[in-house]
Amino acid sequence: MSEQEWREAHTAAIRGYHVRLRAWAAQNGVALNARGRIPTAVQERYEQATGDDVAEILAEIYSLLPPRVPTAYDWLESPQWQHFLGAASFCLIWVDGLDAPDCLRKLTWLHPVPGGRATFEQVMARPEPPAENITGAARIGEWTLVYLPSGGGSAEATPAVRRLSGDGHQAVAYWQIGAVGMERFLYCRDGELRTEFDPLFPADRQGSQPDLLVPQMTDAGLLPGSDPGDWPRKPALKALALADRITNGAHAGPEVLAGAFLWAAQR
């Protein structure tokens, strides 16, 4: 059974159960909102009267669940990297055709951090400048990876992505603010936001070309998808895998994220 077939079976099982429950309620004079949530007490009465237990149905459906297709970023779930995805806020931006100094210069509120290139651990251990107010950049082939530990400090990530994509460049970003549970994926070109979406709700897309990345999103496993509860997806990892597809393999692997970055800080 494929992921799509499993999703359809799961949806059909829930829908069929609700149809049977509502029919029983109508026959027994139990008033229900036509579209609203079915009260738990009514559901318990129905199951006791009919033996139609949705938990048993779902257990059978879940027994058919196919194995999850791994992503290129599954290593982020290892113990030594769990702190990365668990950070309160950060943004990763891939920019084509610009080296690290040029990317940092485009973010005009930044100036070089003394000491030259350094790893995350080295920079985070420094008292000055504050780690949440710095930005790092490292080259990956034809692309440069920009890392904003706090989503850009006092700046928003979206303007930074737009700025970096100006003058004919592309910028691909994964932005996470853990404190408010916000995740965004952005694709900009020529300073224009072409596509933006929450990886948890990939069908709800904004931007001047919201369907531009549909083939790559489908290939990365983000589509089709409408209900975040219908499949044990890992939206952050799949969003990062989508970045790989757009950048033709500019993979931010452990050797990149553990390596030396060029750093700059807010003025």
C-alpha positions as CSV (number, residue, x, y, z in Angstrom):
1,M,0.0,0.0,0.0
2,S,1.4,3.4,-1.0
3,E,1.2,6.5,1.2
4,Q,-1.5,8.0,-0.9
5,E,-3.6,4.7,-0.8
6,W,-3.1,4.6,3.0
7,R,-4.2,8.2,3.3
8,E,-7.4,7.5,1.2
9,A,-8.2,4.4,3.3
10,H,-7.7,6.4,6.5
11,T,-10.0,9.2,5.3
12,A,-12.6,6.8,4.1
13,A,-12.7,4.9,7.4
14,I,-13.2,8.1,9.4
15,R,-15.8,9.4,7.0
16,G,-17.7,6.1,7.0
17,Y,-17.7,5.9,10.8
18,H,-19.2,9.4,11.0
19,V,-21.9,8.6,8.4
20,R,-23.0,5.5,10.4
21,L,-22.9,7.4,13.7
22,R,-25.0,10.3,12.4
23,A,-27.5,7.8,10.9
24,W,-27.9,6.1,14.2
25,A,-28.3,9.5,16.0
26,A,-31.1,10.5,13.6
27,Q,-32.9,7.1,14.1
28,N,-32.7,7.5,17.8
29,G,-33.6,11.2,18.1
30,V,-30.2,12.3,19.2
31,A,-29.7,15.9,18.0
32,L,-26.3,16.6,16.4
33,N,-24.9,19.7,14.7
34,A,-24.9,18.9,11.0
35,R,-21.3,20.0,10.5
36,G,-19.9,20.4,14.0
37,R,-17.8,18.0,16.2
38,I,-19.7,15.0,17.5
39,P,-19.7,15.1,21.4
40,T,-17.7,12.3,23.1
41,A,-20.7,11.3,25.1
42,V,-22.8,10.6,22.0
43,Q,-19.9,8.7,20.4
44,E,-19.7,6.5,23.5
45,R,-23.4,5.8,23.5
46,Y,-23.2,4.8,19.8
47,E,-20.3,2.5,20.4
48,Q,-22.0,0.8,23.3
49,A,-25.3,0.4,21.4
50,T,-23.7,-0.9,18.1
51,G,-20.2,-2.2,18.9
52,D,-19.0,0.0,16.0
53,D,-15.7,1.1,17.6
54,V,-13.6,3.6,15.6
55,A,-10.5,2.7,17.6
56,E,-10.6,-0.8,16.3
57,I,-11.1,0.4,12.7
58,L,-8.2,2.8,12.9
59,A,-6.0,0.1,14.5
60,E,-6.6,-2.1,11.5
61,I,-5.9,0.8,9.1
62,Y,-2.6,1.7,11.0
63,S,-1.5,-1.9,10.7
64,L,-1.3,-1.3,7.0
65,L,0.8,1.8,7.3
66,P,3.8,1.6,5.0
67,P,7.2,2.5,6.2
68,R,8.1,6.1,6.2
69,V,10.3,7.1,3.3
70,P,13.5,8.5,4.8
71,T,14.6,12.1,4.0
72,A,18.1,13.4,3.5
73,Y,17.9,15.2,6.8
74,D,16.9,12.3,9.1
75,W,20.3,12.7,10.8
76,L,19.0,15.9,12.4
77,E,17.0,13.6,14.7
78,S,20.1,11.9,16.1
79,P,20.9,12.8,19.8
80,Q,23.8,15.1,18.9
81,W,21.6,17.2,16.5
82,Q,18.2,17.3,18.2
83,H,19.2,20.7,19.8
84,F,19.3,22.2,16.3
85,L,15.6,21.6,15.3
86,G,14.7,22.2,18.9
87,A,16.2,25.7,18.9
88,A,13.8,28.5,19.8
89,S,14.3,30.3,16.5
90,F,16.5,30.0,13.5
91,C,16.5,30.5,9.7
92,L,18.5,28.7,7.0
93,I,18.7,30.5,3.6
94,W,20.4,29.2,0.5
95,V,21.5,31.9,-2.0
96,D,22.8,31.1,-5.5
97,G,25.7,32.8,-7.2
98,L,26.9,34.8,-4.2
99,D,29.8,34.0,-1.8
100,A,29.6,34.3,1.9
101,P,31.0,37.8,2.2
102,D,28.6,39.1,-0.5
103,C,25.6,37.5,1.3
104,L,26.6,39.1,4.6
105,R,27.1,42.5,2.9
106,K,23.6,42.3,1.4
107,L,22.3,42.1,4.9
108,T,23.2,45.8,5.5
109,W,22.8,45.9,9.2
110,L,25.7,43.4,9.7
111,H,29.5,43.9,10.2
112,P,32.2,41.2,10.5
113,V,32.7,39.5,13.8
114,P,36.4,39.6,14.9
115,G,38.3,36.3,14.6
116,G,37.3,35.2,11.1
117,R,35.7,31.9,10.4
118,A,34.5,29.7,13.2
119,T,32.1,26.8,14.0
120,F,28.7,27.2,15.6
121,E,30.1,25.8,18.9
122,Q,33.0,28.3,18.9
123,V,30.7,31.3,18.2
124,M,28.0,30.3,20.6
125,A,30.6,30.1,23.4
126,R,31.7,33.7,22.9
127,P,30.2,36.4,25.2
128,E,30.3,39.1,22.5
129,P,28.5,39.7,20.3
130,P,25.4,37.9,21.7
131,A,25.0,34.6,19.8
132,E,21.3,35.5,19.0
133,N,22.4,38.6,17.1
134,I,24.9,37.1,14.7
135,T,24.6,35.6,11.2
136,G,26.8,33.0,9.6
137,A,27.5,32.1,6.0
138,A,29.2,29.1,4.3
139,R,29.7,28.1,0.7
140,I,28.1,24.9,-0.7
141,G,29.0,24.5,-4.3
142,E,27.3,27.2,-6.3
143,W,25.2,28.2,-3.4
144,T,25.9,29.9,0.0
145,L,24.1,28.8,3.2
146,V,23.2,31.7,5.5
147,Y,22.3,30.8,9.1
148,L,20.4,33.2,11.3
149,P,20.3,31.8,14.9
150,S,17.4,33.9,15.9
151,G,15.6,34.5,12.7
152,G,17.7,37.6,12.1
153,G,17.7,39.1,15.5
154,S,15.5,42.2,15.5
155,A,14.9,41.8,11.7
156,E,12.3,39.5,10.2
157,A,13.5,36.6,8.0
158,T,11.3,37.4,5.1
159,P,12.9,40.8,4.3
160,A,16.3,39.1,4.6
161,V,15.3,36.5,2.0
162,R,14.0,39.1,-0.3
163,R,17.1,41.2,0.0
164,L,19.4,38.2,-0.6
165,S,17.5,37.2,-3.7
166,G,17.8,40.6,-5.4
167,D,19.7,41.3,-8.6
168,G,18.7,38.1,-10.3
169,H,19.5,35.6,-7.5
170,Q,17.4,32.9,-5.9
171,A,16.9,32.5,-2.2
172,V,15.4,29.4,-0.6
173,A,14.6,29.5,3.2
174,Y,13.4,27.4,6.0
175,W,12.4,29.6,9.0
176,Q,11.4,28.3,12.4
177,I,10.3,30.1,15.5
178,G,9.8,27.4,18.1
179,A,8.4,29.7,20.8
180,V,5.2,30.3,18.8
181,G,5.3,27.0,16.8
182,M,5.8,28.8,13.5
183,E,7.5,27.2,10.5
184,R,7.7,28.8,7.0
185,F,9.3,27.8,3.7
186,L,10.0,30.6,1.3
187,Y,11.3,30.9,-2.3
188,C,12.3,34.2,-3.6
189,R,13.8,35.4,-6.9
190,D,14.7,38.9,-8.0
191,G,13.6,40.2,-4.6
192,E,10.1,38.8,-5.2
193,L,8.4,36.3,-2.9
194,R,7.3,33.6,-5.4
195,T,6.1,30.9,-3.0
196,E,5.6,30.7,0.8
197,F,3.9,28.0,3.0
198,D,3.8,26.4,6.3
199,P,5.4,22.9,5.9
200,L,2.7,21.5,8.2
201,F,0.0,22.8,5.8
202,P,1.7,22.7,2.4
203,A,-1.6,23.0,0.4
204,D,-2.1,26.5,1.8
205,R,0.5,28.5,-0.2
206,Q,1.0,32.2,-0.8
207,G,3.2,34.3,-3.1
208,S,3.1,35.5,-6.6
209,Q,3.5,31.9,-8.0
210,P,2.1,29.7,-5.2
211,D,2.2,26.5,-7.4
212,L,5.7,27.0,-8.7
213,L,7.3,24.4,-6.5
214,V,4.5,21.7,-6.7
215,P,6.6,19.2,-8.6
216,Q,9.5,19.5,-6.1
217,M,7.1,19.5,-3.1
218,T,5.5,16.3,-4.4
219,D,8.9,14.7,-4.9
220,A,9.9,15.7,-1.4
221,G,6.8,14.1,0.1
222,L,5.1,17.3,1.2
223,L,2.3,16.9,-1.3
224,P,-0.4,15.6,-1.5
225,G,-1.3,16.6,2.1
226,S,-4.2,18.4,3.6
227,D,-4.6,17.1,7.1
228,P,-1.5,17.1,9.3
229,G,-3.0,14.2,11.3
230,D,-3.5,11.9,8.3
231,W,0.2,10.8,8.0
232,P,3.2,10.7,10.3
233,R,5.0,13.2,8.2
234,K,8.0,15.1,9.4
235,P,7.4,18.6,7.8
236,A,10.7,20.2,8.9
237,L,12.8,17.4,7.5
238,K,10.8,17.3,4.3
239,A,11.0,21.1,3.9
240,L,14.8,20.9,4.2
241,A,14.7,18.0,1.6
242,L,12.7,20.3,-0.7
243,A,15.5,22.9,-0.4
244,D,17.9,20.2,-1.7
245,R,15.8,19.7,-4.8
246,I,15.5,23.4,-5.6
247,T,19.2,24.0,-5.1
248,N,20.2,20.9,-7.1
249,G,21.8,19.3,-4.1
250,A,23.3,22.1,-2.1
251,H,22.9,19.9,0.9
252,A,23.3,21.4,4.4
253,G,24.7,18.1,5.8
254,P,26.4,17.6,9.2
255,E,29.8,18.4,7.7
256,V,28.5,21.8,6.6
257,L,26.6,22.7,9.8
258,A,29.5,21.5,11.9
259,G,32.1,23.3,9.8
260,A,33.4,26.9,9.8
261,F,31.2,29.8,8.9
262,L,32.0,33.4,8.2
263,W,30.2,35.5,10.9
264,A,28.7,39.0,11.1
265,A,26.8,40.9,13.7
266,Q,24.2,43.6,13.9
267,R,25.6,47.1,13.9
